[in-house]
Each structure stands twice: as C-alpha cells, then as structure tokens.
Amino acid sequence: NAGVTQTPKFRILKIGQSMTLQCAQDMNHNYMYWYRQDPGMGLKLIYYSVGAGITDKGEVPNGYNVSRSTTEDFPLRLELAAPSQTSVYFCASSPWDRDGSFGETQYFGPGTRLLVL
Amino acid sequence: GENVEQHPSTLSVQEGDSAVIKCTYSDSASNYFPWYKQELGKGPQLIIDIRSNVGEKKDQRIAVTLNKTAKHFSLHITETQPEDSAVYFCASRGNQFYFGTGTSLTVIP
C-alpha cells in the first residue's frame, strides 16, 4: 500500500493563478480531509468528505473548493491564489469510526508546500 | 468551535528523562483525543490515542492520560531517546478534528 499520496511536493504560484492539489489513498477509507499548516500553528481543517459525492466545509474553507468523485481521490482546488494561502497542505484519510461518528485514526500524506507570490 | 491549547511550545530534555506535553480542550462533546508526531518534512503520524470513556492508555514508552472533568489530556514519554525529537500535536474530535499548535521536543544525547 502506498497509503496517502500527494502531488506536487512543492509549487510556486503567482497571485491570481489557479491550481489543483492532488490527493489519493489506496486504503479504501471513507473519510478524507484537507488541512493547512502555517508556521508555528497546528493544522486547520479546510474541507472533508465522508464518501464519494459528499463534501463539507471545515474550519477555514474560504478560497478553496473540493470534489470527491471516487473513494480514492480528493483534489483541492485553489481558484484565485492569494499570499494568505501560502502554507503547507496535508491530505489525510481515515476509516469509519467504530461507533459511526466522525472519522478516527487519520493517515496523513507527505504534504504539498505552496508559495504564493 | 473547539479550542485546543497545547503547552509547552518547546521542550528540551536529556536522553533518558521523561517528557510531558499537556493539552486542554473546550468542547465537552469531544470524545476522541489522538496524539501525532511530525518529523521534519513529513506528515503527522499517529502515535497514541484515547477515547473519552478511558482515563489512561499506555503503549511501551508512551502514555496518554485524560481528565474529562478538567478537560485536559497529556502525553507522557518515558526514557526519551534522540529519535523522539520531533514536533508533537494533540487533537480533539468533536464535530470535526481540532489540533493544538504543537510542541517541539528535543532530546539531548
């Protein structure tokens, strides 16, 4: 198993450009998540998905969009890049929780470092 | 939403000593509390977790304690080794996951 994979590893964007951060998992997990991590801060949830076709906003969704057409893939879209979106982005996945509530053990990808200039 | 506070932000210990990292949370509905270790340039990795119906959990040199009444939980690492050096994050799960701001642990050989 490759686990959770993310591409690209690093990207420089100009203000106003768009890009898609790719995320894939091969563990057949229902839950998938996108986080951003700013220096000296914890992870902030951007969007999450509980299964194909279902997505929901997290704590900091503004400026981002997601889609979940398959169980494996969960791309994150930045439409008009802004300097405030400079960050490290982590994708994660988790299986169903034992009691059916929000996902449990999260498996993280290696991250995408994004710089917006 | 939930507010998770983590202390200290940096911690240095001598090899073989113990390290303790503490977190507090605000949402009484939170019911799951994982701890993650993040090495430089990598994604966080789960090292131990605890559910709200358990007060303590141990896995070899790592233990987590939970005090639901006081809304705080702690990570304990005993017999620290240089490879324990990393950033550690606590998190709580209510309607979603909320993370602490991290503790940079340095184990001095």
Interface residues (C-beta under 8 A of the other chain):
Chain A: V4 Y33 Y35 G40 M41 G42 L43 K44 L45 Y48 G58 E59 F90 A92 D97 S101 F102 E104 T105 Q106 Y107 F108 G109 P110 G111
Chain B: G1 V4 Q6 S9 N31 Y32 P34 Y36 G41 K42 G43 P44 Q45 L46 D49 F89 A91 R93 G94 N95 Q96 F97 Y98 F99 G100 T101 G102
